[in-house]
Amino acid sequence: MAASGILAMLLTAAVAHGASAVGRPVVRVLVQAEGTLAGDPRTLGEIVQGAREIWRPYADITFDVTGGGAGSSGSLRLVITDRVSSVSDGASLGWIEFVDGQPSNVITVSTGAATALMKASRWGALPKTVQRLFLVRAMSRAIAHELGHYLLATRLHTRHGLMRGALTADDVMQPSRSSYRLDRAEVESLQRGVQYARRD
């Protein structure tokens, strides 16, 4: 799906939901949890809320975690799994495939990769409550990052901010969300895409 097509779909959703902010996408994500988190709705809810908060300055993201929401074949889907990536670096917390330069409509994030990152760091020896917080933050930030690839329709990474290419264990546990922001060029790209969708 072309970038203008993605944003046209989002703009249609924004109009349907009565969104008034110009250039502000509204995105609905269907969530499929496998493995560890399939039976843990509390943790799952905290994870998607964290991702939503990261995107709050730029877009209105809602996550359907009930599994009862109907979605078309073009709906944006989030898969949270214990599996690690078979299409990118095995240490990747999340991934999205690109076809002919455009993002697919499936985002995947890995609790297995997040757990491995934690265990290889100083955070893995800390109490279970801290380990749980690590998992929530790692998954939230991985989801937000992959949403960036989808909404900006780019594979590119930056050195800092939400779209930086590497996330360390200490980055995960950085409490401030200010280090997970889009830069000015990315915000402008997002807004331009919505404006193109309006004209289409």
Secondary structure, DSSP 4 states (H G I P E B T S, - for coil): --HHHHHHHHHHHHHHTT--STT--EEEEEEEE-GGGGG-HHHHHHHHHHHHHHHTTT-EEEEE-SS-----TTSEEEEEES---SSS-TT-SEEEEEETTEEEEEEEEEHHHHHHHHHTSGGGGS-HHHHHHHHHHHHHHHHHHHHHHHHHT----BSSSTTBS---HHHHT---GGGS---HHHHHHHHHHHHHHHH-
